[in-house]
């Protein structure tokens, strides 16, 4: 389980538009980051877009 309740915006840069967040994502990729996506924040008080990592692939045992 991923525990993000009440900290979804903590430490993340808020972008007012999807395009701004996408430019930031492209910059991070150019600097070597991998598996990033842009998403709309679920917090009502934020209402912006963030760049975050995609979840890791699940492995079965």
MDAnalysis code that builds the backbone (N, CA, C; Angstrom):
import MDAnalysis as mda
import numpy as np

u = mda.Universe.empty(183, n_residues=61, atom_resindex=np.repeat(np.arange(61), 3), trajectory=True)
u.add_TopologyAttr("name", ["N", "CA", "C"] * 61)
u.add_TopologyAttr("resid", np.arange(1, 62))
u.add_TopologyAttr("resname", ["UNK", "UNK", "UNK", "UNK", "UNK", "UNK", "UNK", "UNK", "UNK", "UNK", "UNK", "UNK", "UNK", "UNK", "UNK", "UNK", "UNK", "UNK", "UNK", "UNK", "UNK", "UNK", "UNK", "UNK", "UNK", "UNK", "UNK", "UNK", "UNK", "UNK", "UNK", "UNK", "UNK", "UNK", "UNK", "UNK", "UNK", "UNK", "UNK", "UNK", "UNK", "UNK", "UNK", "UNK", "UNK", "UNK", "UNK", "UNK", "UNK", "UNK", "UNK", "UNK", "UNK", "UNK", "UNK", "UNK", "UNK", "UNK", "UNK", "UNK", "UNK"])
u.atoms.positions = np.array([
    [0.838, -1.177, 0.000],
    [0.000, 0.000, 0.000],
    [0.886, 1.244, 0.000],
    [0.497, 2.227, -0.778],
    [1.215, 3.496, -0.818],
    [0.523, 4.466, 0.123],
    [1.258, 4.993, 1.062],
    [0.668, 5.897, 2.048],
    [0.965, 7.344, 1.652],
    [-0.025, 7.995, 1.057],
    [0.155, 9.385, 0.652],
    [-0.890, 10.305, 1.277],
    [-1.756, 9.774, 2.101],
    [-2.822, 10.572, 2.702],
    [-2.242, 11.759, 3.465],
    [-2.770, 12.920, 3.214],
    [-2.395, 14.173, 3.879],
    [-0.980, 14.651, 3.557],
    [-0.303, 14.062, 2.584],
    [1.017, 14.557, 2.220],
    [1.225, 14.550, 0.701],
    [0.150, 14.526, -0.038],
    [0.251, 14.412, -1.491],
    [1.025, 15.578, -2.108],
    [0.944, 16.760, -1.548],
    [1.612, 17.924, -2.123],
    [2.956, 18.226, -1.464],
    [3.243, 17.599, -0.372],
    [4.442, 17.905, 0.387],
    [5.697, 17.655, -0.428],
    [6.499, 18.694, -0.587],
    [7.766, 18.562, -1.293],
    [7.665, 18.555, -2.803],
    [6.493, 18.811, -3.343],
    [6.333, 18.794, -4.792],
    [6.089, 20.209, -5.317],
    [6.580, 20.472, -6.503],
    [6.385, 21.768, -7.133],
    [4.993, 21.804, -7.764],
    [4.255, 22.854, -7.502],
    [2.910, 23.009, -8.060],
    [2.997, 23.775, -9.365],
    [2.359, 23.237, -10.398],
    [2.282, 23.904, -11.694],
    [0.826, 24.269, -11.942],
    [0.593, 25.453, -12.476],
    [-0.787, 25.891, -12.703],
    [-1.369, 25.300, -13.974],
    [-0.515, 24.882, -14.917],
    [-1.011, 24.283, -16.157],
    [-0.323, 22.950, -16.421],
    [-0.999, 22.118, -17.194],
    [-0.427, 20.831, -17.602],
    [0.841, 21.060, -18.418],
    [0.816, 22.061, -19.286],
    [1.956, 22.352, -20.152],
    [3.197, 22.717, -19.344],
    [3.025, 23.498, -18.303],
    [4.145, 23.871, -17.442],
    [4.730, 22.634, -16.763],
    [3.866, 21.763, -16.273],
    [4.326, 20.538, -15.629],
    [5.033, 19.627, -16.634],
    [4.536, 19.569, -17.851],
    [5.158, 18.734, -18.885],
    [6.549, 19.258, -19.245],
    [6.715, 20.576, -19.321],
    [8.046, 21.144, -19.575],
    [9.012, 20.774, -18.446],
    [8.517, 20.842, -17.215],
    [9.343, 20.475, -16.070],
    [9.710, 18.990, -16.131],
    [8.759, 18.133, -16.492],
    [9.023, 16.699, -16.637],
    [10.096, 16.442, -17.676],
    [10.004, 17.134, -18.818],
    [10.997, 16.966, -19.886],
    [12.385, 17.412, -19.412],
    [12.448, 18.474, -18.644],
    [13.720, 18.953, -18.096],
    [14.323, 17.916, -17.149],
    [13.499, 17.342, -16.291],
    [13.983, 16.315, -15.369],
    [14.479, 15.080, -16.109],
    [13.795, 14.694, -17.174],
    [14.217, 13.551, -17.982],
    [15.558, 13.844, -18.637],
    [15.739, 15.062, -19.132],
    [17.007, 15.448, -19.754],
    [18.157, 15.394, -18.741],
    [17.832, 15.572, -17.461],
    [18.847, 15.518, -16.410],
    [19.064, 14.100, -15.882],
    [18.327, 13.141, -16.437],
    [18.558, 11.749, -16.074],
    [17.453, 11.050, -15.308],
    [16.385, 11.736, -14.999],
    [15.277, 11.098, -14.280],
    [14.525, 10.153, -15.217],
    [13.917, 9.133, -14.660],
    [13.171, 8.170, -15.468],
    [11.805, 7.907, -14.847],
    [10.895, 7.391, -15.667],
    [9.557, 6.956, -15.242],
    [8.785, 8.067, -14.520],
    [8.672, 9.214, -15.159],
    [7.938, 10.334, -14.581],
    [6.636, 10.558, -15.341],
    [5.635, 11.048, -14.648],
    [4.390, 11.418, -15.301],
    [3.855, 12.712, -14.707],
    [2.942, 13.331, -15.423],
    [2.273, 14.552, -14.979],
    [0.863, 14.168, -14.570],
    [0.402, 14.692, -13.441],
    [-0.953, 14.382, -12.999],
    [-1.560, 15.577, -12.273],
    [-2.877, 15.615, -12.278],
    [-3.604, 16.667, -11.558],
    [-3.677, 16.273, -10.090],
    [-3.405, 17.230, -9.228],
    [-3.431, 16.983, -7.786],
    [-4.868, 16.723, -7.328],
    [-5.011, 15.765, -6.429],
    [-6.336, 15.426, -5.907],
    [-6.767, 16.328, -4.763],
    [-5.839, 17.096, -4.215],
    [-6.186, 17.993, -3.106],
    [-6.948, 19.204, -3.640],
    [-8.110, 19.460, -3.099],
    [-8.930, 20.581, -3.577],
    [-8.248, 21.927, -3.384],
    [-7.522, 22.085, -2.297],
    [-6.890, 23.382, -2.030],
    [-5.712, 23.636, -2.961],
    [-5.188, 22.596, -3.590],
    [-4.053, 22.759, -4.507],
    [-4.567, 23.043, -5.916],
    [-5.249, 22.075, -6.495],
    [-5.837, 22.249, -7.825],
    [-4.834, 22.362, -8.957],
    [-3.563, 22.102, -8.695],
    [-2.548, 22.238, -9.731],
    [-2.137, 20.898, -10.302],
    [-1.014, 20.908, -10.984],
    [-0.446, 19.705, -11.580],
    [0.918, 19.455, -10.949],
    [1.265, 18.184, -10.830],
    [2.550, 17.788, -10.260],
    [3.237, 16.809, -11.199],
    [4.549, 16.679, -11.026],
    [5.330, 15.671, -11.714],
    [5.711, 14.639, -10.663],
    [5.439, 13.377, -10.957],
    [5.746, 12.326, -9.995],
    [6.246, 11.077, -10.682],
    [6.743, 10.169, -9.888],
    [7.234, 8.907, -10.426],
    [6.076, 7.943, -10.666],
    [6.218, 7.155, -11.707],
    [5.281, 6.075, -11.943],
    [5.532, 4.989, -10.909],
    [4.499, 4.243, -10.542],
    [4.726, 3.170, -9.578],
    [5.648, 2.097, -10.149],
    [6.389, 1.457, -9.289],
    [7.267, 0.370, -9.717],
    [6.429, -0.824, -10.149],
    [6.988, -1.623, -11.053],
    [6.300, -2.835, -11.476],
    [6.143, -3.770, -10.288],
    [4.982, -4.383, -10.185],
    [4.746, -5.344, -9.100],
    [5.330, -6.685, -9.497],
    [5.922, -7.341, -8.546],
    [6.439, -8.680, -8.794],
    [5.586, -9.673, -8.031],
    [5.385, -10.831, -8.608],
    [4.589, -11.854, -7.946],
    [5.513, -12.876, -7.314],
    [5.075, -13.440, -6.241],
    [5.871, -14.463, -5.548],
    [5.269, -15.812, -5.738],
])
